[in-house]
Amino acid sequence: MRKEILLFKVVAVLALGSFGTLAMAESFTLSDDDLMLLDYHFYRHSSSEVIYKTDVEGPGVEFDIYFPDNTRKNKSVTYVSCKNGGEGILTGIDISAYDAFALKFTLVSVNDSNSPDAGGTLLVGALINRGYTHAFRPEVINLLPQRNTAISSTTTDANDISIIGFTAYFLEPDGWDPNGSTVRLLIEAAPNAEPLP
């Protein structure tokens, strides 16, 4: 009887350990050098675009995104490394050991102002291919204290990369110039995620 109980405990511990390993998401992220390799506007129907990017001192890359107006047509930017456009330098990399892609986003300014009075709410996300399409985990940021930073972690079942990058939508452009606004986003590697292999 004692041997059976001991055997049951060993099996239970092994099963729990195996389940725990399967349940934990292994995430990867992009370094500053990787982020600087993003080079393609995926949706060309929008005239919103990344107009400047710079690897700042310290962690992260700043992206200046120009929204030419406040219309629904021009409300989004999807900026990526893609096998079907641009240089595609980050495509084809094996990510089969991971099940999520994560980035950290910080809204730095709107039209060079970091005051909460500058208004506006952005939806941002780390974008990656999944199945036969691509997806991102939406997070909301604005210029209010403690609301300007978020981490987006998007699950994926991909074996290798065909598209990777980020997306940004304006949800509420209140306070923005209806004739055009420039948003500055700091994007950096997500904490507790491994660099792209």
LODRENMI-177066 format. One record per atom (N, C-alpha, C): x, y, z; residue in one letter. Coordinates in pm, whole numbers, padded with zeros to 5 digits, always signed. Layout:
<rs>
XYZA/...
</rs>
This chain:
<rs>
+00082-00120+00000M/+00000+00000+00000M/+00086+00125+00000M/+00193+00125+00083R/+00282+00240+00091R/+00350+00264-00042R/+00392+00158-00113K/+00457+00172-00244K/+00360+00234-00344K/+00233+00194-00338E/+00133+00248-00431E/+00112+00398-00407E/+00108+00439-00280I/+00091+00580-00248I/+00211+00661-00296I/+00332+00605-00272L/+00453+00672-00316L/+00455+00685-00468L/+00419+00578-00539L/+00414+00580-00684L/+00313+00683-00732L/+00197+00691-00665F/+00095+00790-00702F/+00149+00931-00686F/+00223+00957-00575K/+00279+01090-00552K/+00381+01126-00660K/+00466+01031-00697V/+00567+01056-00801V/+00499+01089-00934V/+00399+01009-00972V/+00326+01032-01096V/+00257+01168-01094V/+00197+01203-00977A/+00127+01331-00964A/+00223+01448-00980A/+00342+01437-00919V/+00441+01544-00930V/+00490+01559-01074V/+00516+01446-01141L/+00560+01450-01280L/+00453+01510-01369L/+00328+01472-01346A/+00219+01525-01426A/+00203+01675-01404A/+00214+01717-01276L/+00201+01859-01245L/+00314+01938-01309L/+00436+01883-01303G/+00549+01951-01365G/+00532+01962-01515G/+00485+01856-01578S/+00464+01859-01722S/+00355+01959-01759S/+00245+01959-01683F/+00136+02053-01710F/+00183+02196-01692F/+00262+02220-01584G/+00312+02354-01559G/+00398+02404-01673G/+00480+02318-01728T/+00565+02357-01841T/+00480+02391-01962T/+00377+02312-01988L/+00292+02337-02103L/+00211+02465-02085L/+00173+02495-01962A/+00086+02609-01938A/+00161+02741-01944A/+00293+02739-01919M/+00369+02863-01918M/+00397+02908-02061M/+00365+03033-02090A/+00391+03087-02223A/+00535+03130-02234A/+00600+03084-02339E/+00736+03129-02370E/+00725+03243-02469E/+00764+03362-02426S/+00751+03481-02511S/+00886+03524-02563S/+00885+03581-02683F/+01006+03645-02735F/+00973+03790-02766F/+01076+03870-02784T/+01059+04012-02807T/+01164+04060-02906T/+01162+04189-02938L/+01256+04247-03033L/+01350+04343-02960L/+01478+04335-02995S/+01578+04428-02943S/+01566+04561-03018S/+01641+04661-02972D/+01645+04788-03043D/+01690+04769-03187D/+01795+04687-03207D/+01844+04663-03343D/+01736+04600-03430D/+01660+04506-03373D/+01551+04442-03447D/+01443+04545-03483D/+01405+04628-03387L/+01301+04728-03412L/+01341+04824-03523L/+01470+04856-03532M/+01516+04945-03637M/+01505+04881-03776M/+01488+04748-03781L/+01475+04678-03910L/+01332+04676-03963L/+01235+04720-03883L/+01098+04732-03934L/+01098+04839-04042L/+01033+04809-04157D/+01050+04901-04270D/+00932+04907-04367D/+00819+04845-04332Y/+00712+04833-04432Y/+00577+04868-04372Y/+00506+04960-04438H/+00368+04992-04399H/+00276+04888-04464H/+00218+04802-04379F/+00145+04688-04432F/+00014+04727-04499F/-00059+04821-04442Y/-00186+04862-04501Y/-00167+04994-04575Y/-00168+04989-04706R/-00141+05108-04786R/-00267+05192-04807R/-00385+05146-04764H/-00506+05227-04780H/-00505+05346-04686H/-00425+05340-04580S/-00417+05450-04485S/-00298+05538-04521S/-00318+05669-04517S/-00205+05759-04542S/-00133+05798-04412S/-00177+05743-04300S/-00100+05756-04176S/+00027+05674-04191S/+00139+05724-04137E/+00265+05654-04159E/+00369+05688-04054E/+00466+05597-04041V/+00585+05624-03961V/+00672+05718-04043V/+00701+05836-03989I/+00780+05933-04064I/+00924+05942-04013I/+00950+05885-03895Y/+01086+05890-03841Y/+01099+05785-03733Y/+01217+05726-03724K/+01246+05634-03614K/+01390+05655-03571K/+01412+05642-03442T/+01548+05661-03390T/+01571+05573-03268T/+01688+05512-03263D/+01728+05431-03148D/+01778+05526-03041D/+01697+05548-02940V/+01728+05647-02837V/+01831+05593-02739V/+01890+05684-02662E/+01980+05641-02556E/+01899+05566-02452E/+01949+05453-02410G/+01872+05368-02320G/+01787+05272-02402G/+01698+05198-02336P/+01621+05097-02409P/+01514+05159-02498P/+01494+05099-02614G/+01382+05134-02698G/+01415+05215-02822G/+01319+05217-02912V/+01325+05295-03036V/+01203+05384-03039V/+01223+05512-03071E/+01111+05604-03084E/+01064+05610-03228E/+00932+05597-03245F/+00869+05605-03375F/+00778+05727-03378F/+00800+05817-03474D/+00709+05929-03495D/+00608+05887-03602D/+00481+05890-03564I/+00373+05846-03653I/+00286+05966-03686I/+00269+05991-03814Y/+00188+06105-03859Y/+00049+06059-03899Y/-00051+06116-03835F/-00191+06095-03871F/-00238+06223-03941F/-00264+06219-04072P/-00293+06341-04148P/-00425+06408-04113P/-00516+06334-04052D/-00644+06392-04009D/-00704+06300-03904D/-00827+06326-03869N/-00894+06247-03765N/-01001+06155-03822N/-00988+06117-03949T/-01090+06035-04012T/-01065+05888-03989T/-01171+05810-04002R/-01161+05666-03985R/-01063+05604-04086R/-01059+05658-04207K/-00973+05602-04311K/-00826+05606-04271K/-00788+05710-04200N/-00646+05731-04168N/-00616+05709-04020N/-00687+05618-03957K/-00675+05605-03812K/-00571+05503-03768K/-00503+05434-03861S/-00415+05327-03817S/-00284+05322-03895S/-00185+05264-03827V/-00055+05235-03886V/-00018+05093-03847V/+00026+05014-03943T/+00081+04881-03915T/+00218+04875-03980T/+00321+04875-03895Y/+00460+04889-03942Y/+00535+04761-03906Y/+00592+04696-04009V/+00638+04558-03991V/+00764+04527-04070V/+00817+04410-04043S/+00907+04341-04134S/+00824+04228-04194S/+00820+04221-04326C/+00724+04133-04393C/+00788+04065-04513C/+00754+03939-04534K/+00812+03867-04647K/+00756+03914-04781K/+00643+03986-04779N/+00580+04031-04904N/+00603+04179-04934N/+00689+04244-04857G/+00717+04384-04882G/+00833+04433-04797G/+00903+04533-04844G/+01020+04582-04773G/+01134+04482-04782G/+01233+04500-04695E/+01349+04411-04697E/+01319+04274-04637E/+01225+04267-04544G/+01187+04139-04484G/+01299+04072-04405G/+01385+04152-04343I/+01504+04096-04279I/+01470+04006-04160I/+01360+04034-04090L/+01325+03954-03973L/+01238+03833-04006L/+01209+03809-04132T/+01123+03697-04169T/+01205+03569-04186T/+01135+03455-04175G/+01200+03326-04191G/+01271+03276-04067G/+01272+03352-03960I/+01341+03312-03837I/+01254+03212-03760I/+01317+03106-03712D/+01246+02999-03640D/+01200+03049-03503D/+01068+03047-03481I/+01012+03086-03350I/+00927+02972-03294I/+00951+02850-03339S/+00869+02736-03297S/+00879+02707-03148S/+00984+02754-03083A/+01000+02732-02939A/+00916+02828-02855A/+00850+02924-02920Y/+00776+03028-02848Y/+00629+03022-02884Y/+00546+03074-02793D/+00403+03079-02824D/+00346+03219-02807D/+00433+03319-02792A/+00385+03457-02783A/+00496+03554-02822A/+00454+03669-02873F/+00544+03778-02910F/+00501+03901-02833F/+00595+03968-02766A/+00560+04078-02676A/+00646+04201-02700A/+00584+04319-02686L/+00653+04448-02692L/+00597+04540-02584L/+00680+04633-02539K/+00638+04736-02444K/+00621+04868-02519K/+00508+04934-02497F/+00475+05060-02564F/+00461+05172-02462F/+00515+05289-02496T/+00497+05409-02414T/+00461+05525-02506T/+00352+05593-02475L/+00314+05713-02550L/+00394+05829-02493L/+00485+05884-02574V/+00576+05990-02529V/+00512+06127-02544V/+00453+06153-02661S/+00396+06286-02684S/+00299+06283-02800S/+00215+06387-02805V/+00128+06414-02919V/+00155+06558-02960V/+00198+06577-03085N/+00235+06711-03133N/+00333+06780-03038N/+00435+06703-02997D/+00544+06751-02911D/+00499+06790-02770D/+00379+06754-02730S/+00332+06781-02595S/+00312+06649-02521S/+00363+06645-02397N/+00338+06525-02315N/+00238+06555-02203N/+00167+06666-02215S/+00065+06701-02117S/-00060+06617-02139S/-00124+06573-02031P/-00251+06502-02049P/-00354+06583-02125P/-00338+06717-02124D/-00431+06803-02199D/-00418+06786-02349D/-00306+06724-02395A/-00290+06700-02539A/-00395+06603-02590A/-00453+06526-02498G/-00565+06439-02533G/-00523+06319-02615G/-00625+06245-02657G/-00601+06132-02745G/-00579+06001-02672G/-00633+05895-02729T/-00614+05760-02677T/-00574+05671-02793T/-00468+05594-02774L/-00418+05503-02877L/-00442+05359-02837L/-00469+05276-02936L/-00472+05132-02920L/-00347+05080-02991L/-00264+05005-02919V/-00138+04956-02974V/-00129+04805-02955V/-00043+04741-03033G/-00026+04598-03017G/+00094+04542-03090G/+00150+04435-03033A/+00257+04360-03097A/+00194+04266-03200A/+00233+04278-03326L/+00169+04205-03435L/+00259+04093-03486L/+00200+03975-03507I/+00276+03857-03551I/+00184+03766-03632I/+00242+03689-03723N/+00160+03593-03799N/+00111+03480-03709N/-00012+03436-03737R/-00074+03328-03660R/-00167+03254-03754R/-00147+03122-03764G/-00228+03045-03859G/-00205+03097-04000G/-00314+03128-04072Y/-00303+03180-04208Y/-00317+03332-04213Y/-00318+03395-04096T/-00336+03540-04093T/-00236+03599-03993T/-00265+03717-03942H/-00182+03778-03839H/-00275+03840-03735H/-00218+03869-03618A/-00301+03917-03508A/-00216+04004-03417A/-00285+04081-03331F/-00216+04155-03227F/-00305+04161-03104F/-00241+04171-02989R/-00313+04185-02863R/-00329+04333-02833R/-00451+04389-02840P/-00469+04533-02823P/-00450+04579-02678P/-00381+04690-02663E/-00367+04757-02534E/-00394+04905-02556E/-00448+04972-02456V/-00486+05113-02466V/-00390+05198-02384V/-00338+05306-02446I/-00250+05399-02376I/-00292+05542-02407I/-00260+05632-02315N/-00282+05775-02337N/-00179+05852-02256N/-00193+05982-02245L/-00092+06063-02177L/-00123+06085-02029L/-00225+06022-01977L/-00253+06033-01834L/-00147+05957-01754L/-00112+06007-01636P/-00014+05935-01553P/-00059+05790-01528P/+00037+05701-01532Q/+00014+05556-01513Q/-00071+05493-01623Q/-00102+05566-01728R/-00178+05508-01839R/-00103+05517-01971R/+00022+05568-01964N/+00094+05591-02089N/+00179+05473-02134N/+00181+05366-02054T/+00264+05250-02086T/+00181+05121-02078T/+00209+05030-02173A/+00142+04900-02171A/+00230+04797-02240A/+00211+04672-02203I/+00281+04561-02268I/+00178+04478-02344I/+00203+04460-02472S/+00117+04377-02556S/+00186+04244-02581S/+00116+04135-02550S/+00169+04000-02572S/+00070+03922-02657S/+00111+03889-02778T/+00023+03825-02877T/+00063+03680-02895T/-00031+03589-02875T/-00001+03447-02893T/+00013+03413-03041T/+00094+03312-03068T/+00114+03268-03206T/+00142+03119-03208T/+00100+03055-03318D/+00130+02914-03338D/+00228+02895-03454D/+00292+03004-03495A/+00379+02999-03613A/+00509+02925-03585A/+00559+02858-03688N/+00691+02796-03679N/+00802+02894-03714N/+00772+02986-03804D/+00869+03090-03837D/+00795+03220-03871D/+00869+03327-03882I/+00810+03460-03899I/+00783+03488-04046I/+00660+03532-04077S/+00630+03586-04209S/+00595+03734-04202S/+00550+03779-04086I/+00525+03921-04062I/+00539+03947-03913I/+00604+04060-03879I/+00624+04093-03739I/+00643+04244-03726I/+00586+04301-03620G/+00601+04444-03598G/+00498+04493-03498G/+00440+04610-03528F/+00342+04668-03436F/+00232+04738-03513F/+00124+04762-03444T/+00014+04839-03499T/-00027+04945-03398T/-00076+05059-03449A/-00124+05167-03363A/-00247+05229-03427A/-00355+05239-03350Y/-00481+05300-03393Y/-00512+05416-03301Y/-00566+05524-03352F/-00620+05621-03258F/-00766+05586-03230F/-00799+05584-03103L/-00936+05557-03061L/-01012+05687-03041L/-00946+05780-02972E/-01008+05910-02943E/-00905+06019-02968E/-00912+06088-03083P/-00815+06193-03111P/-00855+06328-03051P/-00929+06327-02941D/-00972+06452-02877D/-00850+06537-02845D/-00851+06661-02888G/-00740+06751-02863G/-00636+06752-02972G/-00643+06656-03064W/-00548+06652-03174W/-00590+06752-03281W/-00492+06797-03359D/-00519+06886-03471D/-00592+06808-03580D/-00713+06847-03618P/-00786+06774-03722P/-00717+06779-03858P/-00620+06870-03872N/-00545+06880-03997N/-00415+06800-03995N/-00394+06725-03889G/-00276+06640-03883G/-00207+06644-03749G/-00167+06529-03698S/-00099+06518-03569S/+00013+06416-03578S/+00119+06442-03502T/+00231+06349-03495T/+00239+06291-03353T/+00236+06161-03347V/+00241+06088-03220V/+00378+06023-03208V/+00439+06037-03092R/+00569+05973-03068R/+00549+05855-02974R/+00587+05737-03023L/+00578+05613-02946L/+00718+05560-02918L/+00742+05525-02793L/+00864+05452-02757L/+00826+05305-02749L/+00895+05224-02830I/+00870+05080-02829I/+00998+05011-02788I/+00986+04916-02696E/+01106+04849-02645E/+01078+04702-02617E/+01185+04629-02595A/+01172+04487-02563A/+01087+04471-02439A/+01000+04373-02441A/+00915+04345-02325A/+00998+04277-02216A/+00977+04316-02091P/+01049+04248-01982P/+01005+04103-01972P/+01097+04018-01928N/+01070+03875-01907N/+01040+03801-02037N/+01080+03859-02150A/+01068+03789-02277A/+01208+03776-02338A/+01230+03668-02410E/+01363+03644-02467E/+01381+03722-02596E/+01501+03769-02624P/+01527+03835-02752P/+01500+03740-02868P/+01463+03797-02982L/+01441+03717-03102L/+01563+03631-03128L/+01544+03499-03148P/+01661+03412-03167P/+01736+03443-03295P/
</rs>
